[in-house]
Amino acid sequence: MTNSYTETEIKLYVPDLEAVRRRLEAVGAVLSAARVFERNVRYDTPDEKLRANKAVLRLREDTRVRLTYKDGEKSAGTHGMTRFEAELEVSDFDTMQTILERLGYVPFMTYEKYRTTYMLEGTEVTLDEMPYGKFVEIEGQDEQIGRVLEILQLGGAKRFPASYVVLFENVRRHLGLAFTDLTFDNFNGIPVPVEAFEDTP
């Protein structure tokens, strides 16, 4: 995050993550978190008020457990998108789930990923293996993101301003998929062309 309550990031579709990893190591990037499996659960009110207001309430478990809230319209910089974000670490995934549900929130989807995290030029660079494809996210100040794009030679990579959940909805619509969880089991054996991520009818 760029400060306590905002994030600026860019999401790139990069099928060859191994090439990016080699480039990161060649230019001296620091591995801050080795490859780890993530489980994420998204919550909303029963009447879907959060989604209607473009807000996100997410519980994530990897080597830690974190509760994240995001809201507001994304504003575009030269290289990335910025929005409000607040996050806190909690001690127990199941207990936090119980608290959220007792407060009236309901889980509406689960999504999974494998993530490897590097630090470079003041930015956080993540290599994300999603069930439907491979992506690079770069988070930092807008100018820093621009420098890192040049260093990693990713200026020509396909960019997506949408979240992984929105990309999932686009893929479901394009491919006619009925399942609602973004998991590796669900996508096993399903090829996903890059065109399926586009927000088109």
NORZIRA-V515592 format. One record per helix or strand of 3 or more residues. SS is the DSSP state (h for helix, s for strand). FROM is the first residue (numbers start at 1). TO is the last residue. If there is no record, write none. Layout:
# NORZIRA-V515592
ss=SS from=FROM to=TO
ss=SS from=FROM to=TO
This chain:
# NORZIRA-V515592
ss=s from=6 to=13
ss=h from=17 to=26
ss=s from=30 to=45
ss=h from=49 to=52
ss=s from=56 to=61
ss=s from=65 to=76
ss=s from=81 to=90
ss=h from=93 to=102
ss=s from=105 to=120
ss=s from=123 to=130
ss=s from=133 to=139
ss=h from=142 to=151
ss=h from=164 to=175
ss=h from=184 to=187
ss=h from=194 to=197
